[in-house]
């Protein structure tokens, strides 16, 4: 058994998404895809200050986390945000923030 397995499923899901979101390049990719009116077919690295291989790895991580979709279209891959994945992330983090918001400031000194 892994130590990770000792934590609740929801805690594990939040931690996995937080890990993916911990790199500014991935946040930039999500923002870029959100601001684009259609799915991107082609090389996203043309729009970001990163190499193709670096962008490719970040896209792979975002896809694995369920935050984006990538479909093969000819010789290119068409990328879009995954609405279900984004909604799940919003719900998980919203619930967490609600849970950990203190009702009043505690004196811990």
NORRA-V97428 format. One record per run of one state. SS is the DSSP state (A for helix, B for strand, O for the rest). FROM is the first residue (numbers start at 1). TO is the last residue. If there is no record, write none. Layout:
{{SS,FROM,TO} {SS,FROM,TO}}
This chain:
{{O,1,2} {A,3,6} {O,7,8} {A,9,20} {O,21,23} {A,24,35} {O,36,39} {B,40,41} {O,42,43} {A,44,46} {O,47,51} {A,52,64} {O,65,67} {B,68,73} {O,74,75} {B,76,81} {O,82,82} {A,83,100} {O,101,109}}
